[in-house]
């Protein structure tokens, strides 16, 4: 559509995508149900699509949409007897709220509501897949088809996950609140994990034809920045933000023009984004400033990423420090994957032989049985030890386990290279 109406419609869609997380958060506080809150936010969008082309875009469109959704929430509460108990609470909220549509809401209240929405969407009562889908829908502003494309999943599957997630939250009576004490620490871990998983899927896609899905990285990075602004005294929140900034800084150098992966050692570091690196260092500094004890897993991972960012050439990397940091990470959050990464750092700091012993000790780990990076790392170590035929076999085994076409192609290329010397 062209002309003024088309421009207004485009503006409505853009504004709603930006404002929808805050609108849903505000309304969910009133109705205590994220599913209903999302429906009411959509109703406000419909109202905007009907009125703005006729009356013009208001001076504060976000406040207009929020107020419209809140009024619909009040109407719903008044119509349903089962919300009678909440009507008094809603009335108290409205008494202190602006009564005309263009008045801006209190930004502090919105931030509190947004924080509640983050903790609700990432509640551990939901599966990891459901948490990711619901977070991308409610906080990332993505549509169901967009989420399905990002994760290479059928739209029907993603839609079912979102619907079931909303029903589960309602059935379990999950409170729309920010928890405190031990529960807050446990729930915060779930929130950070969801954002981390979203970023990782964009940074190194588990399946499909492309190594990167930049849109997912951008969504995760934005969520991490929002969370850091909402929770400035949580070191792990700043640690995650720092980690994602530093990891994202390498994106442009991680693939060749044809889309093939470029290993860290071969990347043109001039293509690393210096602005994101500075943001990462700043977030890591903030994490250190509010930390009062042993660094958490995300702060430690960010410190490892900072070691890479500080090296202007691969040969300048402080691998000894990285190995120490991985040792601290293994003590703080033990996992076979962390041990595998520590082995890589040890191989660079001390040589391939001691690292191969560490890798071989992981061979019996059930969680790494189908993990393609285990034989990939082992193949690299064998190659550096001059055992090329064994290395080629490991690279081929890794390729057989890899689900991403770009990674599989790289591993097969390394196998061929090892075989031909």
NULOFI-370642 format. One record per residue (C-alpha): x, y, z. Coordinates in steps of 0.5 Angstrom, whole numbers, plus 2048, in hexadecimal, padded with zeros to 3 digits. Example, Ala and Ser with C-alpha at 12.3 -4.5 7.8 and 13.67 -1.06 7.14 Angstrom:
<pt><u>819</u><v>7F7</v><w>810</w></pt>
<pt><u>81B</u><v>7FE</v><w>80E</w></pt>
//
This chain:
<pt><u>800</u><v>800</v><w>800</w></pt>
<pt><u>803</u><v>807</v><w>7FE</w></pt>
<pt><u>801</u><v>80E</v><w>800</w></pt>
<pt><u>800</u><v>811</v><w>807</w></pt>
<pt><u>7FB</u><v>80B</v><w>80A</w></pt>
<pt><u>801</u><v>806</v><w>808</w></pt>
<pt><u>806</u><v>80A</v><w>80B</w></pt>
<pt><u>802</u><v>80A</v><w>812</w></pt>
<pt><u>801</u><v>803</v><w>811</w></pt>
<pt><u>808</u><v>802</v><w>811</w></pt>
<pt><u>809</u><v>806</v><w>817</w></pt>
<pt><u>804</u><v>802</v><w>81B</w></pt>
<pt><u>807</u><v>7FC</v><w>819</w></pt>
<pt><u>80E</u><v>7FE</v><w>81B</w></pt>
<pt><u>80C</u><v>802</v><w>821</w></pt>
<pt><u>808</u><v>7FC</v><w>824</w></pt>
<pt><u>80E</u><v>7F7</v><w>823</w></pt>
<pt><u>812</u><v>7FC</v><w>827</w></pt>
<pt><u>80D</u><v>7FD</v><w>82C</w></pt>
<pt><u>809</u><v>7F6</v><w>82D</w></pt>
<pt><u>80E</u><v>7F3</v><w>832</w></pt>
<pt><u>80D</u><v>7F9</v><w>837</w></pt>
<pt><u>805</u><v>7F9</v><w>835</w></pt>
<pt><u>804</u><v>7F2</v><w>837</w></pt>
<pt><u>808</u><v>7F3</v><w>83D</w></pt>
<pt><u>804</u><v>7F8</v><w>840</w></pt>
<pt><u>7FD</u><v>7F5</v><w>83E</w></pt>
<pt><u>800</u><v>7EE</v><w>841</w></pt>
<pt><u>801</u><v>7F2</v><w>847</w></pt>
<pt><u>7F9</u><v>7F3</v><w>847</w></pt>
<pt><u>7F6</u><v>7ED</v><w>845</w></pt>
<pt><u>7FC</u><v>7E8</v><w>847</w></pt>
<pt><u>7FC</u><v>7E4</v><w>841</w></pt>
<pt><u>801</u><v>7E5</v><w>83B</w></pt>
<pt><u>7FC</u><v>7E2</v><w>836</w></pt>
<pt><u>7F7</u><v>7E6</v><w>838</w></pt>
<pt><u>7FB</u><v>7EC</v><w>838</w></pt>
<pt><u>7FE</u><v>7EB</v><w>831</w></pt>
<pt><u>7F7</u><v>7EA</v><w>82E</w></pt>
<pt><u>7F5</u><v>7F1</v><w>831</w></pt>
<pt><u>7FC</u><v>7F4</v><w>82E</w></pt>
<pt><u>7FA</u><v>7F1</v><w>828</w></pt>
<pt><u>7F3</u><v>7F5</v><w>829</w></pt>
<pt><u>7F6</u><v>7FB</v><w>82A</w></pt>
<pt><u>7FA</u><v>7FA</v><w>823</w></pt>
<pt><u>7F4</u><v>7F9</v><w>820</w></pt>
<pt><u>7F1</u><v>800</v><w>823</w></pt>
<pt><u>7F7</u><v>803</v><w>820</w></pt>
<pt><u>7F6</u><v>801</v><w>819</w></pt>
<pt><u>7EF</u><v>803</v><w>819</w></pt>
<pt><u>7F0</u><v>80A</v><w>81C</w></pt>
<pt><u>7F7</u><v>80D</v><w>81B</w></pt>
<pt><u>7F6</u><v>80D</v><w>813</w></pt>
<pt><u>7F0</u><v>811</v><w>814</w></pt>
<pt><u>7F3</u><v>815</v><w>81A</w></pt>
<pt><u>7FA</u><v>815</v><w>819</w></pt>
<pt><u>800</u><v>812</v><w>81D</w></pt>
<pt><u>7FF</u><v>815</v><w>825</w></pt>
<pt><u>805</u><v>818</v><w>828</w></pt>
<pt><u>807</u><v>813</v><w>82C</w></pt>
<pt><u>805</u><v>80C</v><w>829</w></pt>
<pt><u>807</u><v>807</v><w>82E</w></pt>
<pt><u>803</u><v>80B</v><w>833</w></pt>
<pt><u>7FD</u><v>80B</v><w>82F</w></pt>
<pt><u>7FE</u><v>803</v><w>82D</w></pt>
<pt><u>7FF</u><v>802</v><w>835</w></pt>
<pt><u>7F9</u><v>806</v><w>837</w></pt>
<pt><u>7F5</u><v>803</v><w>832</w></pt>
<pt><u>7F7</u><v>7FC</v><w>834</w></pt>
<pt><u>7F6</u><v>7FD</v><w>83B</w></pt>
<pt><u>7EF</u><v>800</v><w>83A</w></pt>
<pt><u>7ED</u><v>7F9</v><w>837</w></pt>
<pt><u>7F0</u><v>7F6</v><w>83D</w></pt>
<pt><u>7EB</u><v>7FA</v><w>841</w></pt>
<pt><u>7E5</u><v>7F8</v><w>83D</w></pt>
<pt><u>7E7</u><v>7F1</v><w>83D</w></pt>
<pt><u>7E8</u><v>7F0</v><w>845</w></pt>
<pt><u>7E1</u><v>7F4</v><w>845</w></pt>
<pt><u>7DE</u><v>7EF</v><w>841</w></pt>
<pt><u>7E0</u><v>7E9</v><w>844</w></pt>
<pt><u>7DE</u><v>7E7</v><w>84B</w></pt>
<pt><u>7E4</u><v>7E2</v><w>84C</w></pt>
<pt><u>7E9</u><v>7E9</v><w>84B</w></pt>
<pt><u>7E4</u><v>7EC</v><w>851</w></pt>
<pt><u>7EA</u><v>7EC</v><w>856</w></pt>
<pt><u>7EF</u><v>7EF</v><w>852</w></pt>
<pt><u>7EA</u><v>7F5</v><w>850</w></pt>
<pt><u>7EC</u><v>7F8</v><w>856</w></pt>
<pt><u>7F3</u><v>7F8</v><w>855</w></pt>
<pt><u>7F2</u><v>7FA</v><w>84E</w></pt>
<pt><u>7EE</u><v>800</v><w>850</w></pt>
<pt><u>7F4</u><v>802</v><w>855</w></pt>
<pt><u>7F8</u><v>802</v><w>84F</w></pt>
<pt><u>7F4</u><v>806</v><w>84B</w></pt>
<pt><u>7F3</u><v>80B</v><w>850</w></pt>
<pt><u>7FA</u><v>80D</v><w>850</w></pt>
<pt><u>7FB</u><v>80C</v><w>848</w></pt>
<pt><u>7FA</u><v>812</v><w>843</w></pt>
<pt><u>7F3</u><v>812</v><w>840</w></pt>
<pt><u>7F4</u><v>814</v><w>839</w></pt>
<pt><u>7F7</u><v>810</v><w>834</w></pt>
<pt><u>7FD</u><v>814</v><w>832</w></pt>
<pt><u>7FF</u><v>815</v><w>839</w></pt>
<pt><u>806</u><v>811</v><w>83A</w></pt>
<pt><u>806</u><v>80C</v><w>83F</w></pt>
<pt><u>80B</u><v>80C</v><w>845</w></pt>
<pt><u>812</u><v>809</v><w>842</w></pt>
<pt><u>814</u><v>806</v><w>848</w></pt>
<pt><u>80D</u><v>802</v><w>849</w></pt>
<pt><u>80E</u><v>800</v><w>842</w></pt>
<pt><u>815</u><v>7FD</v><w>843</w></pt>
<pt><u>812</u><v>7FA</v><w>849</w></pt>
<pt><u>80D</u><v>7F6</v><w>845</w></pt>
<pt><u>812</u><v>7F4</v><w>840</w></pt>
<pt><u>816</u><v>7F1</v><w>845</w></pt>
<pt><u>810</u><v>7ED</v><w>847</w></pt>
<pt><u>80F</u><v>7EB</v><w>840</w></pt>
<pt><u>816</u><v>7E9</v><w>83F</w></pt>
<pt><u>816</u><v>7E4</v><w>845</w></pt>
<pt><u>80F</u><v>7E2</v><w>844</w></pt>
<pt><u>811</u><v>7E0</v><w>83C</w></pt>
<pt><u>817</u><v>7DC</v><w>83F</w></pt>
<pt><u>814</u><v>7D8</v><w>845</w></pt>
<pt><u>817</u><v>7D2</v><w>846</w></pt>
<pt><u>810</u><v>7CE</v><w>846</w></pt>
<pt><u>811</u><v>7CF</v><w>83E</w></pt>
<pt><u>815</u><v>7CB</v><w>83A</w></pt>
<pt><u>81C</u><v>7CE</v><w>837</w></pt>
<pt><u>818</u><v>7CE</v><w>830</w></pt>
<pt><u>812</u><v>7D1</v><w>833</w></pt>
<pt><u>816</u><v>7D6</v><w>836</w></pt>
<pt><u>81A</u><v>7D8</v><w>830</w></pt>
<pt><u>813</u><v>7D9</v><w>82C</w></pt>
<pt><u>80F</u><v>7DD</v><w>831</w></pt>
<pt><u>815</u><v>7E1</v><w>832</w></pt>
<pt><u>816</u><v>7E3</v><w>82B</w></pt>
<pt><u>80F</u><v>7E4</v><w>82A</w></pt>
<pt><u>80D</u><v>7E8</v><w>830</w></pt>
<pt><u>814</u><v>7EC</v><w>831</w></pt>
<pt><u>817</u><v>7EB</v><w>82A</w></pt>
<pt><u>811</u><v>7ED</v><w>826</w></pt>
<pt><u>812</u><v>7E8</v><w>821</w></pt>
<pt><u>80C</u><v>7E4</v><w>81E</w></pt>
<pt><u>80B</u><v>7DD</v><w>81E</w></pt>
<pt><u>80D</u><v>7DC</v><w>817</w></pt>
<pt><u>813</u><v>7E0</v><w>818</w></pt>
<pt><u>815</u><v>7DC</v><w>81E</w></pt>
<pt><u>814</u><v>7D5</v><w>81A</w></pt>
<pt><u>818</u><v>7D8</v><w>815</w></pt>
<pt><u>81E</u><v>7DA</v><w>81A</w></pt>
<pt><u>81E</u><v>7D3</v><w>81D</w></pt>
<pt><u>81C</u><v>7CF</v><w>817</w></pt>
<pt><u>816</u><v>7CC</v><w>81A</w></pt>
<pt><u>80F</u><v>7CB</v><w>817</w></pt>
<pt><u>80A</u><v>7D1</v><w>819</w></pt>
<pt><u>805</u><v>7CD</v><w>81C</w></pt>
<pt><u>80A</u><v>7CA</v><w>821</w></pt>
<pt><u>80C</u><v>7D1</v><w>823</w></pt>
<pt><u>805</u><v>7D3</v><w>823</w></pt>
<pt><u>804</u><v>7CD</v><w>828</w></pt>
<pt><u>80A</u><v>7CF</v><w>82C</w></pt>
<pt><u>807</u><v>7D6</v><w>82D</w></pt>
<pt><u>800</u><v>7D4</v><w>82F</w></pt>
<pt><u>802</u><v>7CE</v><w>834</w></pt>
<pt><u>807</u><v>7D3</v><w>837</w></pt>
<pt><u>802</u><v>7D8</v><w>838</w></pt>
<pt><u>7FD</u><v>7D3</v><w>83B</w></pt>
<pt><u>802</u><v>7D0</v><w>83F</w></pt>
<pt><u>804</u><v>7D6</v><w>843</w></pt>
<pt><u>7FC</u><v>7D7</v><w>844</w></pt>
<pt><u>7FB</u><v>7D0</v><w>846</w></pt>
<pt><u>801</u><v>7D0</v><w>84B</w></pt>
<pt><u>7FF</u><v>7D7</v><w>84E</w></pt>
<pt><u>806</u><v>7DA</v><w>84C</w></pt>
<pt><u>806</u><v>7E1</v><w>850</w></pt>
<pt><u>807</u><v>7E7</v><w>84B</w></pt>
<pt><u>80D</u><v>7EA</v><w>850</w></pt>
<pt><u>814</u><v>7EA</v><w>850</w></pt>
<pt><u>816</u><v>7E5</v><w>856</w></pt>
<pt><u>81B</u><v>7E7</v><w>85B</w></pt>
<pt><u>820</u><v>7E3</v><w>85F</w></pt>
<pt><u>822</u><v>7DC</v><w>85D</w></pt>
<pt><u>81C</u><v>7DB</v><w>858</w></pt>
<pt><u>81F</u><v>7E1</v><w>855</w></pt>
<pt><u>826</u><v>7DF</v><w>854</w></pt>
<pt><u>823</u><v>7D8</v><w>851</w></pt>
<pt><u>81E</u><v>7DC</v><w>84C</w></pt>
<pt><u>823</u><v>7E1</v><w>84A</w></pt>
<pt><u>827</u><v>7DB</v><w>848</w></pt>
<pt><u>822</u><v>7D9</v><w>844</w></pt>
<pt><u>821</u><v>7DF</v><w>841</w></pt>
<pt><u>828</u><v>7E0</v><w>83F</w></pt>
<pt><u>828</u><v>7D9</v><w>83C</w></pt>
<pt><u>823</u><v>7DB</v><w>837</w></pt>
<pt><u>826</u><v>7E1</v><w>835</w></pt>
<pt><u>82D</u><v>7DD</v><w>834</w></pt>
<pt><u>829</u><v>7D7</v><w>830</w></pt>
<pt><u>826</u><v>7DC</v><w>82B</w></pt>
<pt><u>82D</u><v>7E0</v><w>82A</w></pt>
<pt><u>830</u><v>7D9</v><w>829</w></pt>
<pt><u>82B</u><v>7D6</v><w>824</w></pt>
<pt><u>82C</u><v>7DD</v><w>820</w></pt>
<pt><u>834</u><v>7DD</v><w>821</w></pt>
<pt><u>835</u><v>7D5</v><w>81F</w></pt>
<pt><u>82F</u><v>7D2</v><w>81C</w></pt>
<pt><u>82E</u><v>7CB</v><w>81E</w></pt>
<pt><u>82B</u><v>7C9</v><w>817</w></pt>
<pt><u>829</u><v>7CC</v><w>811</w></pt>
<pt><u>82D</u><v>7CF</v><w>80B</w></pt>
<pt><u>830</u><v>7D5</v><w>80E</w></pt>
<pt><u>835</u><v>7D6</v><w>814</w></pt>
<pt><u>832</u><v>7DC</v><w>816</w></pt>
<pt><u>82B</u><v>7DF</v><w>818</w></pt>
<pt><u>82D</u><v>7E6</v><w>819</w></pt>
<pt><u>825</u><v>7E8</v><w>81B</w></pt>
<pt><u>825</u><v>7E3</v><w>821</w></pt>
<pt><u>82C</u><v>7E6</v><w>823</w></pt>
<pt><u>829</u><v>7ED</v><w>823</w></pt>
<pt><u>823</u><v>7EB</v><w>827</w></pt>
<pt><u>827</u><v>7E8</v><w>82C</w></pt>
<pt><u>82C</u><v>7EE</v><w>82D</w></pt>
<pt><u>826</u><v>7F3</v><w>82D</w></pt>
<pt><u>823</u><v>7EE</v><w>833</w></pt>
<pt><u>829</u><v>7EE</v><w>837</w></pt>
<pt><u>82A</u><v>7F6</v><w>836</w></pt>
<pt><u>823</u><v>7F7</v><w>839</w></pt>
<pt><u>824</u><v>7F2</v><w>83F</w></pt>
<pt><u>82B</u><v>7F5</v><w>840</w></pt>
<pt><u>827</u><v>7FC</v><w>841</w></pt>
<pt><u>821</u><v>7F9</v><w>845</w></pt>
<pt><u>826</u><v>7F5</v><w>84A</w></pt>
<pt><u>82C</u><v>7FA</v><w>84A</w></pt>
<pt><u>82F</u><v>7F6</v><w>851</w></pt>
<pt><u>82F</u><v>7EF</v><w>84E</w></pt>
<pt><u>836</u><v>7ED</v><w>84C</w></pt>
<pt><u>834</u><v>7E7</v><w>848</w></pt>
<pt><u>82F</u><v>7EC</v><w>844</w></pt>
<pt><u>835</u><v>7F0</v><w>842</w></pt>
<pt><u>839</u><v>7EA</v><w>841</w></pt>
<pt><u>834</u><v>7E7</v><w>83C</w></pt>
<pt><u>834</u><v>7EE</v><w>838</w></pt>
<pt><u>83B</u><v>7EF</v><w>838</w></pt>
<pt><u>83C</u><v>7E7</v><w>835</w></pt>
<pt><u>837</u><v>7E9</v><w>830</w></pt>
<pt><u>83A</u><v>7EF</v><w>82E</w></pt>
<pt><u>841</u><v>7EC</v><w>82D</w></pt>
<pt><u>83E</u><v>7E6</v><w>829</w></pt>
<pt><u>83A</u><v>7EA</v><w>825</w></pt>
<pt><u>840</u><v>7EF</v><w>823</w></pt>
<pt><u>843</u><v>7E9</v><w>81F</w></pt>
<pt><u>83D</u><v>7E8</v><w>81B</w></pt>
<pt><u>83F</u><v>7EB</v><w>814</w></pt>
<pt><u>846</u><v>7E7</v><w>814</w></pt>
<pt><u>843</u><v>7E0</v><w>816</w></pt>
<pt><u>841</u><v>7DF</v><w>80F</w></pt>
<pt><u>844</u><v>7DF</v><w>808</w></pt>
<pt><u>840</u><v>7E2</v><w>802</w></pt>
<pt><u>83D</u><v>7DC</v><w>800</w></pt>
<pt><u>83B</u><v>7DB</v><w>807</w></pt>
<pt><u>840</u><v>7D5</v><w>809</w></pt>
<pt><u>842</u><v>7D6</v><w>811</w></pt>
<pt><u>849</u><v>7D9</v><w>812</w></pt>
<pt><u>84D</u><v>7D6</v><w>818</w></pt>
<pt><u>84F</u><v>7DB</v><w>81E</w></pt>
<pt><u>856</u><v>7DA</v><w>81C</w></pt>
<pt><u>855</u><v>7DD</v><w>814</w></pt>
<pt><u>850</u><v>7E2</v><w>816</w></pt>
<pt><u>852</u><v>7E9</v><w>813</w></pt>
<pt><u>851</u><v>7ED</v><w>81A</w></pt>
<pt><u>851</u><v>7F4</v><w>817</w></pt>
<pt><u>84A</u><v>7F2</v><w>815</w></pt>
<pt><u>848</u><v>7F1</v><w>81D</w></pt>
<pt><u>843</u><v>7F6</v><w>81F</w></pt>
<pt><u>847</u><v>7FB</v><w>823</w></pt>
<pt><u>841</u><v>7FE</v><w>826</w></pt>
<pt><u>83E</u><v>7F8</v><w>828</w></pt>
<pt><u>845</u><v>7F6</v><w>82C</w></pt>
<pt><u>845</u><v>7FD</v><w>82F</w></pt>
<pt><u>83E</u><v>7FB</v><w>832</w></pt>
<pt><u>840</u><v>7F4</v><w>834</w></pt>
<pt><u>845</u><v>7F7</v><w>838</w></pt>
<pt><u>841</u><v>7FC</v><w>83B</w></pt>
<pt><u>83C</u><v>7F7</v><w>83D</w></pt>
<pt><u>841</u><v>7F2</v><w>840</w></pt>
<pt><u>844</u><v>7F8</v><w>844</w></pt>
<pt><u>83D</u><v>7FA</v><w>847</w></pt>
<pt><u>83C</u><v>7F2</v><w>849</w></pt>
<pt><u>843</u><v>7F3</v><w>84D</w></pt>
<pt><u>841</u><v>7F9</v><w>850</w></pt>
<pt><u>83A</u><v>7F6</v><w>853</w></pt>
<pt><u>83D</u><v>7EF</v><w>854</w></pt>
<pt><u>83F</u><v>7ED</v><w>85B</w></pt>
<pt><u>841</u><v>7E6</v><w>85B</w></pt>
<pt><u>844</u><v>7E1</v><w>856</w></pt>
<pt><u>842</u><v>7E2</v><w>84F</w></pt>
<pt><u>83C</u><v>7DF</v><w>84C</w></pt>
<pt><u>83C</u><v>7DB</v><w>846</w></pt>
<pt><u>83A</u><v>7E0</v><w>841</w></pt>
<pt><u>83F</u><v>7E5</v><w>844</w></pt>
<pt><u>844</u><v>7E0</v><w>843</w></pt>
<pt><u>842</u><v>7DE</v><w>83C</w></pt>
<pt><u>842</u><v>7E6</v><w>83A</w></pt>
<pt><u>849</u><v>7E6</v><w>83D</w></pt>
<pt><u>84B</u><v>7E1</v><w>838</w></pt>
<pt><u>848</u><v>7E4</v><w>832</w></pt>
<pt><u>84C</u><v>7EB</v><w>835</w></pt>
<pt><u>853</u><v>7E7</v><w>834</w></pt>
<pt><u>851</u><v>7E6</v><w>82D</w></pt>
<pt><u>84F</u><v>7ED</v><w>82C</w></pt>
<pt><u>855</u><v>7F0</v><w>82F</w></pt>
<pt><u>85A</u><v>7EC</v><w>82A</w></pt>
<pt><u>85B</u><v>7EF</v><w>823</w></pt>
<pt><u>85D</u><v>7E9</v><w>820</w></pt>
<pt><u>85C</u><v>7E2</v><w>822</w></pt>
<pt><u>863</u><v>7E1</v><w>824</w></pt>
<pt><u>862</u><v>7E6</v><w>829</w></pt>
<pt><u>85D</u><v>7E2</v><w>82D</w></pt>
<pt><u>85E</u><v>7E1</v><w>834</w></pt>
<pt><u>85D</u><v>7DA</v><w>834</w></pt>
<pt><u>85F</u><v>7D9</v><w>83B</w></pt>
<pt><u>85B</u><v>7DD</v><w>83E</w></pt>
<pt><u>855</u><v>7DA</v><w>83A</w></pt>
<pt><u>857</u><v>7D3</v><w>83D</w></pt>
<pt><u>856</u><v>7D6</v><w>844</w></pt>
<pt><u>850</u><v>7D9</v><w>843</w></pt>
<pt><u>84D</u><v>7D3</v><w>840</w></pt>
<pt><u>84F</u><v>7CF</v><w>846</w></pt>
<pt><u>84C</u><v>7D4</v><w>84A</w></pt>
<pt><u>846</u><v>7D4</v><w>846</w></pt>
<pt><u>846</u><v>7CC</v><w>847</w></pt>
<pt><u>846</u><v>7CD</v><w>84E</w></pt>
<pt><u>840</u><v>7D2</v><w>84E</w></pt>
<pt><u>83C</u><v>7CE</v><w>849</w></pt>
<pt><u>83F</u><v>7C7</v><w>847</w></pt>
<pt><u>83D</u><v>7C4</v><w>841</w></pt>
<pt><u>840</u><v>7C0</v><w>83B</w></pt>
<pt><u>840</u><v>7C5</v><w>836</w></pt>
<pt><u>844</u><v>7CA</v><w>83B</w></pt>
<pt><u>849</u><v>7C5</v><w>83C</w></pt>
<pt><u>849</u><v>7C4</v><w>834</w></pt>
<pt><u>84A</u><v>7CB</v><w>833</w></pt>
<pt><u>850</u><v>7CB</v><w>839</w></pt>
<pt><u>853</u><v>7C6</v><w>835</w></pt>
<pt><u>854</u><v>7CA</v><w>82F</w></pt>
<pt><u>857</u><v>7D0</v><w>833</w></pt>
<pt><u>85C</u><v>7CB</v><w>837</w></pt>
<pt><u>85E</u><v>7C9</v><w>830</w></pt>
<pt><u>85F</u><v>7D0</v><w>82E</w></pt>
<pt><u>863</u><v>7D2</v><w>834</w></pt>
<pt><u>866</u><v>7CB</v><w>836</w></pt>
<pt><u>866</u><v>7C7</v><w>82F</w></pt>
<pt><u>862</u><v>7C2</v><w>82C</w></pt>
<pt><u>864</u><v>7BC</v><w>830</w></pt>
<pt><u>861</u><v>7BE</v><w>837</w></pt>
<pt><u>85B</u><v>7C0</v><w>834</w></pt>
<pt><u>85A</u><v>7BA</v><w>830</w></pt>
<pt><u>85A</u><v>7B6</v><w>837</w></pt>
<pt><u>855</u><v>7BB</v><w>839</w></pt>
<pt><u>850</u><v>7BA</v><w>833</w></pt>
<pt><u>851</u><v>7B2</v><w>833</w></pt>
<pt><u>84F</u><v>7B2</v><w>83A</w></pt>
<pt><u>848</u><v>7B5</v><w>838</w></pt>
<pt><u>847</u><v>7B0</v><w>833</w></pt>
<pt><u>842</u><v>7AC</v><w>837</w></pt>
<pt><u>83E</u><v>7B2</v><w>839</w></pt>
<pt><u>837</u><v>7B0</v><w>837</w></pt>
<pt><u>835</u><v>7B7</v><w>836</w></pt>
<pt><u>83B</u><v>7B8</v><w>831</w></pt>
<pt><u>839</u><v>7B1</v><w>82D</w></pt>
<pt><u>836</u><v>7B5</v><w>827</w></pt>
<pt><u>83A</u><v>7BC</v><w>828</w></pt>
<pt><u>83D</u><v>7BD</v><w>821</w></pt>
<pt><u>842</u><v>7C2</v><w>825</w></pt>
<pt><u>846</u><v>7BC</v><w>829</w></pt>
<pt><u>848</u><v>7B8</v><w>823</w></pt>
<pt><u>84A</u><v>7BF</v><w>81F</w></pt>
<pt><u>84E</u><v>7C1</v><w>825</w></pt>
<pt><u>851</u><v>7BA</v><w>826</w></pt>
<pt><u>853</u><v>7BB</v><w>81E</w></pt>
<pt><u>856</u><v>7C1</v><w>81F</w></pt>
<pt><u>85B</u><v>7BF</v><w>824</w></pt>
<pt><u>85D</u><v>7B8</v><w>821</w></pt>
<pt><u>85E</u><v>7BD</v><w>81B</w></pt>
<pt><u>863</u><v>7C1</v><w>81F</w></pt>
<pt><u>866</u><v>7BB</v><w>821</w></pt>
<pt><u>868</u><v>7B8</v><w>81A</w></pt>
<pt><u>862</u><v>7B3</v><w>81A</w></pt>
<pt><u>85F</u><v>7B5</v><w>814</w></pt>
<pt><u>85B</u><v>7AE</v><w>812</w></pt>
<pt><u>858</u><v>7AE</v><w>819</w></pt>
<pt><u>856</u><v>7B6</v><w>819</w></pt>
<pt><u>853</u><v>7B5</v><w>812</w></pt>
<pt><u>84F</u><v>7AF</v><w>815</w></pt>
<pt><u>84D</u><v>7B4</v><w>81B</w></pt>
<pt><u>84B</u><v>7B9</v><w>816</w></pt>
<pt><u>846</u><v>7B5</v><w>812</w></pt>
<pt><u>843</u><v>7B2</v><w>818</w></pt>
<pt><u>842</u><v>7B9</v><w>81B</w></pt>
<pt><u>83F</u><v>7BB</v><w>814</w></pt>
<pt><u>83A</u><v>7B5</v><w>814</w></pt>
<pt><u>838</u><v>7B8</v><w>81B</w></pt>
<pt><u>837</u><v>7BF</v><w>819</w></pt>
<pt><u>830</u><v>7C1</v><w>817</w></pt>
<pt><u>832</u><v>7C8</v><w>814</w></pt>
<pt><u>834</u><v>7C7</v><w>80D</w></pt>
<pt><u>839</u><v>7CD</v><w>80D</w></pt>
<pt><u>83D</u><v>7C9</v><w>813</w></pt>
<pt><u>83C</u><v>7C3</v><w>810</w></pt>
<pt><u>83F</u><v>7C5</v><w>809</w></pt>
<pt><u>845</u><v>7C8</v><w>80D</w></pt>
<pt><u>846</u><v>7C2</v><w>811</w></pt>
<pt><u>847</u><v>7BE</v><w>80B</w></pt>
<pt><u>84B</u><v>7C3</v><w>808</w></pt>
<pt><u>850</u><v>7C2</v><w>80E</w></pt>
<pt><u>850</u><v>7BB</v><w>80D</w></pt>
<pt><u>852</u><v>7BB</v><w>806</w></pt>
<pt><u>857</u><v>7C0</v><w>807</w></pt>
<pt><u>85A</u><v>7BB</v><w>80D</w></pt>
<pt><u>85A</u><v>7B5</v><w>808</w></pt>
<pt><u>85E</u><v>7B9</v><w>803</w></pt>
<pt><u>863</u><v>7BC</v><w>807</w></pt>
//
